[in-house]
Amino acid sequence: MIRLLIADDHAIVRAGINQLVALTNKIKVIAEASTGGEVLNFLNEVDVDLILLDLNMPSGGIELIRQIKSAFPKLPILIYSMHDDAHIAIEAFKAGVSGYFTKNSDPTQLMSAIFKVFNGERYIDQAIAEKMAFESAFPGKKLPHTLLSARELEIFRLMIVGMSGNEIAQKLFISTKTVSTHKSNLFQKMELHTVADLVLYAVHHNLLD
């Protein structure tokens, strides 16, 4: 029996995963977390075999992965994310995850990904794998948004849907000063100056969800 921790800040997503898990008697959801802090608390309270982790949850992201792997180096992590950017997946694997599954993939494949990661193997979503292979074969000039860190990309996506600095800080459980620093960095990396510029860039590169 795989003891699973689901970490996602959307209750409807967690409910959907629970429905999938209910189709097998080999997986048991023993905890659900909606923030990075809750994940760390649960890991200190219950025995977990695998974490299904959303990169976008508050106080989550690559830094949370590093924290988990530092405290529990043998605990496998399967990312379940809206991001299908190859460089974000690469960052996640470098931080220590064992698998990467995108939310726009066939949900029936999620169980296979869980079993594979639990058994000590790696899992990479096919679409992500293709992008990683393409970027490796044809490095060329990278698009500006691929230079962003996972947190910067997350803030970029929140900015282009109209969220203010205060709203972003509240959603991500970080300070407004930290948000401002990330905003300054992403504007510099992308060589853009205003939110309107970011929106136009997102439209041009089909980055609006």
C-alpha positions as CSV (number, residue, x, y, z in Angstrom):
1,M,0.0,0.0,0.0
2,I,1.4,3.4,-1.1
3,R,0.8,6.0,1.5
4,L,0.3,9.2,-0.5
5,L,0.4,12.9,0.5
6,I,-1.5,15.1,-2.0
7,A,-0.2,18.7,-2.0
8,D,-2.3,21.1,-4.0
9,D,-4.0,24.4,-3.0
10,H,-7.1,23.6,-5.1
11,A,-9.7,21.4,-3.3
12,I,-11.3,20.4,-6.5
13,V,-7.9,19.0,-7.8
14,R,-7.4,17.1,-4.6
15,A,-10.9,15.7,-4.9
16,G,-10.3,14.5,-8.4
17,I,-7.0,12.8,-7.4
18,N,-8.9,11.1,-4.6
19,Q,-11.4,9.7,-7.1
20,L,-8.6,8.3,-9.2
21,V,-6.9,6.8,-6.2
22,A,-10.2,5.2,-5.1
23,L,-10.0,3.0,-8.3
24,T,-7.2,1.0,-6.9
25,N,-6.6,-0.6,-3.5
26,K,-2.8,-0.1,-3.8
27,I,-2.8,3.6,-2.9
28,K,-4.1,5.3,0.2
29,V,-4.3,9.1,0.6
30,I,-3.2,9.7,4.2
31,A,-2.9,13.5,4.1
32,E,-3.8,16.5,2.0
33,A,-1.9,19.8,2.1
34,S,-2.7,23.2,0.6
35,T,0.5,25.0,1.5
36,G,4.2,24.2,1.7
37,G,4.1,24.7,5.4
38,E,1.3,22.1,5.8
39,V,3.4,19.6,3.7
40,L,6.4,20.0,6.1
41,N,4.1,19.6,9.1
42,F,2.5,16.4,7.8
43,L,5.9,14.9,7.0
44,N,6.9,15.3,10.6
45,E,3.6,13.7,11.8
46,V,2.8,10.8,9.5
47,D,4.6,8.2,7.5
48,V,4.5,9.0,3.8
49,D,5.7,6.9,0.9
50,L,5.3,9.5,-1.9
51,I,4.3,13.1,-2.3
52,L,2.2,14.3,-5.2
53,L,3.2,17.9,-5.3
54,D,1.8,21.0,-7.1
55,L,4.6,23.5,-7.9
56,N,2.2,26.5,-7.7
57,M,0.9,26.1,-4.2
58,P,1.6,28.8,-1.6
59,S,5.1,28.6,-0.1
60,G,5.8,25.8,-2.5
61,G,7.9,25.6,-5.7
62,I,11.5,24.6,-6.1
63,E,12.5,25.8,-2.6
64,L,10.0,23.5,-1.0
65,I,11.4,20.6,-3.0
66,R,14.8,21.4,-1.7
67,Q,13.5,21.6,1.9
68,I,11.8,18.2,1.6
69,K,14.8,16.5,0.1
70,S,17.1,17.9,2.7
71,A,15.0,16.5,5.6
72,F,13.8,13.4,3.8
73,P,16.3,12.6,1.1
74,K,14.8,9.2,0.2
75,L,11.2,10.3,-0.1
76,P,10.1,10.3,-3.7
77,I,8.3,13.4,-5.1
78,L,6.1,13.4,-8.2
79,I,5.3,16.9,-9.5
80,Y,1.8,17.5,-10.7
81,S,1.9,20.9,-12.4
82,M,0.2,23.2,-14.8
83,H,3.7,24.2,-16.1
84,D,4.8,22.4,-19.2
85,D,8.0,24.4,-19.6
86,A,11.0,22.2,-20.0
87,H,13.4,24.5,-18.0
88,I,11.0,24.3,-15.0
89,A,11.0,20.5,-15.2
90,I,14.7,20.5,-15.4
91,E,15.0,22.7,-12.3
92,A,12.6,20.4,-10.4
93,F,14.6,17.3,-11.3
94,K,17.8,19.1,-10.2
95,A,16.2,19.9,-6.9
96,G,15.5,16.1,-6.4
97,V,12.1,15.1,-7.7
98,S,11.6,11.7,-9.3
99,G,8.8,12.5,-11.7
100,Y,7.0,15.3,-13.5
101,F,3.4,15.0,-14.7
102,T,1.5,17.9,-16.3
103,K,-2.2,18.6,-15.4
104,N,-3.2,18.7,-19.1
105,S,-2.1,15.1,-19.6
106,D,-4.4,12.1,-19.5
107,P,-5.3,11.7,-15.9
108,T,-5.6,7.9,-16.2
109,Q,-1.8,7.9,-16.7
110,L,-1.3,9.5,-13.3
111,M,-1.6,6.2,-11.5
112,S,1.1,4.7,-13.7
113,A,3.4,7.6,-12.9
114,I,2.8,7.2,-9.1
115,F,3.6,3.4,-9.3
116,K,6.7,4.1,-11.4
117,V,8.1,6.7,-9.0
118,F,7.3,4.7,-6.0
119,N,9.3,1.8,-7.4
120,G,12.4,4.0,-7.7
121,E,12.1,4.9,-11.4
122,R,11.9,8.2,-13.1
123,Y,8.8,9.5,-14.8
124,I,8.7,12.4,-17.3
125,D,5.5,13.5,-19.0
126,Q,5.8,12.8,-22.8
127,A,5.2,16.5,-23.8
128,I,7.9,17.7,-21.3
129,A,10.3,15.0,-22.5
130,E,9.9,16.1,-26.1
131,K,10.5,19.7,-25.2
132,M,13.6,18.8,-23.2
133,A,14.9,16.7,-26.1
134,F,14.2,19.5,-28.6
135,E,16.0,22.1,-26.5
136,S,18.9,19.8,-26.1
137,A,19.2,19.1,-29.8
138,F,18.6,22.6,-30.9
139,P,19.8,24.9,-28.1
140,G,19.9,28.1,-30.1
141,K,18.7,31.3,-28.4
142,K,16.4,30.7,-25.5
143,L,13.2,32.7,-25.2
144,P,13.3,35.3,-22.4
145,H,10.7,33.6,-20.2
146,T,12.8,30.3,-20.1
147,L,15.5,32.3,-18.3
148,L,13.2,32.8,-15.3
149,S,13.4,30.7,-12.2
150,A,10.3,28.7,-11.1
151,R,9.3,31.4,-8.6
152,E,9.8,34.2,-11.1
153,L,7.8,32.4,-13.7
154,E,5.0,31.8,-11.2
155,I,4.9,35.5,-10.4
156,F,5.0,36.3,-14.1
157,R,1.9,34.2,-14.7
158,L,0.1,35.9,-11.8
159,M,1.0,39.4,-13.0
160,I,-0.3,38.8,-16.5
161,V,-3.7,37.8,-15.1
162,G,-3.9,41.1,-13.3
163,M,-2.9,40.3,-9.7
164,S,-1.2,43.1,-7.7
165,G,1.9,42.8,-5.7
166,N,0.0,42.5,-2.5
167,E,-2.3,39.9,-3.9
168,I,0.6,37.8,-5.2
169,A,2.3,38.1,-1.8
170,Q,-0.8,36.8,0.0
171,K,-1.3,34.0,-2.5
172,L,2.3,32.8,-2.3
173,F,2.7,33.4,1.4
174,I,5.7,35.7,0.8
175,S,6.4,39.4,1.6
176,T,5.6,42.2,-0.8
177,K,9.3,43.1,-0.7
178,T,10.2,39.6,-2.0
179,V,7.6,39.9,-4.7
180,S,9.1,43.3,-5.7
181,T,12.5,41.7,-5.9
182,H,11.3,38.9,-8.1
183,K,9.4,41.3,-10.3
184,S,12.5,43.5,-10.8
185,N,14.5,40.4,-11.7
186,L,12.0,39.0,-14.2
187,F,11.7,42.4,-15.9
188,Q,15.5,42.6,-16.2
189,K,15.8,39.0,-17.5
190,M,13.0,39.5,-20.1
191,E,14.2,43.0,-21.0
192,L,10.7,44.4,-20.6
193,H,9.4,47.3,-18.6
194,T,5.7,47.2,-17.8
195,V,2.9,44.6,-17.0
196,A,1.4,45.5,-20.4
197,D,4.7,44.4,-22.0
198,L,4.4,41.1,-20.1
199,V,0.8,40.6,-21.3
200,L,1.7,41.2,-24.9
201,Y,4.7,38.8,-24.6
202,A,2.4,36.2,-23.1
203,V,-0.1,36.5,-25.9
204,H,2.5,36.3,-28.5
205,H,4.0,33.2,-27.1
206,N,0.7,31.5,-26.1
207,L,1.5,31.6,-22.4
208,L,-2.0,32.7,-21.2
209,D,-3.7,29.7,-19.5
